[in-house]
């Protein structure tokens, strides 16, 4: 183990052992990595969404600390952080959709087509599709959380899930195909 990994393990054990001060020291240690995860997640929002990277990092960390998250190791901690970020983004999107005075309005082009940044994803639609995927195959659902929300590589995901990289690649292709189909607009509605 490297020095940062040893420090992480020590702080994680202290925090989970009840040392409230350890959570703050752990947060300082992992802040940059959590910012990277949050930056990726925020970058996938639709244009005009107001949740920012720093807010997402702080909300996710508070959710972990207040929720009494129990992480086994570094990879599990980041998986829990990714899940917390996903939940926060979904809650934020639901709140915007339910807002008074046009919270659910969509921007359209002059020919009536919905104007969407093709890189942006409807987080509510993604969450719904991901829930359906997890019901069909829990492993694929977890894999998507790790790859998409936590930003883990194939190799990191393989270690976290105790799978071979080849299995992760195969499952990733299957999960992406499922989500691609699930996120396509209904035809002939």
Beta strands, then each sheet from edge to edge (+ up, - down):
end
